[in-house]
């Protein structure tokens, strides 16, 4: 019988990061001159438990969708991004612009992601959940 793992699963790739494909279909993209240009894009979603990511504009698949009149949803063929294995992408080093591996270090009492070059990978604001403060104008 298969045991089910519980607890938090963390990924070194976060939503909003810039990644480059290092394997798979998107790795073998070619430009007009005939040179291989692996696809670079922004991570839209991360499924750490299954080790999958969705990259903006990559791995486009077509889904046939039935219309649902109650929800005012049109039918037809919809193009969307598919999940891709996290092992097929690598984070882009902010210093060199090349694919890099990441390690987690503690600096100034905070855990940060560090590239091979030693440069700290900045956290993208698109995945952080911060409380939204309401700005009240002239509420005196």
N, C-alpha and C positions, 0 to 999 in steps of 0.2 A: 504494500500500500504506500502511496506517495504521501510524504509529509508536506504540509503547507507551512511555508515560512511566514512569520509574522514580524511586525515591526517596521521601522522606517527604512526605505531603500534610498540611498543618495546617489546622484549622478554628478560627474564632474562637468558635464555639459548642461547648461541652464537655458531657459527660454530667453530669447533675445541675443544669444551669442552668435558671432559670425563663425561659420564652419566651412570646411572644404572637404569634398569627397575624396577618399583615399582608396576606395574600392567600389565595385559594382557598376551599374549602368551609367550613372551620372559621372563616374570617373573617366569614362571614355567618350567625353564630348570633344568635338573637334571644331576649330574655328575655320574661317573661310580660307586661310592660308594652308590648312591641312595639319596644323599643330594641335596636339592634345591640350585642351584647357579644362581641367576638372572643374565641376560646377562649384561655385561659392555662393552661400546664401545665409539667411538668418533663420535661426531655429524658432519655429512657431509653437511647438508643443513637445513635451518630454514625458515618456512613460518609463520611469526608472525601473519599475518592477519587472517589466518585460524587455528592458534594454532597447527601447525604440525611440526614435525622434521623427518629427515632421519638419522638413526644411522648405522654406518659402520658394515656390517655383520649381521644385525638384520632384522627381518620381510622380509625374502627373498621370493619373489613371482616370478612366471614364466610368461613371456609374450611371446605370439606367434607373431612373426614379419615377415611381407612379405618382400621378397627381392626387392630392388630398384636398377636395373642395372645401371641407369643413375648416381647414387651416389656411385656406387660400394659397396653397402650395402648388406651383405648376409642376407638371411632369416634364420628362425629356431626358436628354443625356447631359450629365453634369460632370465637368472636369474638376478634379480635386487632388490634393497631395496625398500620397500614400505614406504609411509608416515605413521607415527604413531602419535597419539595425544600427545601433550606436557605434558598433565597431567599424562601420563603413565611412564614418566621418571623423574629422579631427579638428580641434579648435585652432583658430588662426592666432599665431603669436602677435601681440600688439606692436612689438618692436621690429620684427623682420618681415611679417606678413606671410610667413610660411607655416605649414602644419606643425603642431607641437603637441607634446604630451603635457599633462597637468598634474601637479602635486598640490596637496593642501598643507599649508604651513600656518603657524600661529605667529602673527606679527602685531605688536602693540595690543596684545590681549584679544585680538580678533582672528578668526580663522579666515584666511584668504586663499584664493587660487593663484598659483605661481606657475609660469611657463618655464620651459627648459632654460631660457635665456636669463631667468631670475627676475623677470619683470612681472609685476602683479597684474593679473587680468582684472580690469575694472568691472564692477557689477553693473549690469544693464538695469536701468530703472523700470523696464517693461515687465519684469517678473517679480519685483519686490512688492509686497503687500503692505502699504503704509496707510495709516488711517487718514481719511480725507477730512481736513479741517474746514469748517464753514467760516467764510469771511463775512462778518456782519458790518454793513456800512452805516455809520452814524446811529448806533443803537444806544445812545446815551440818554 
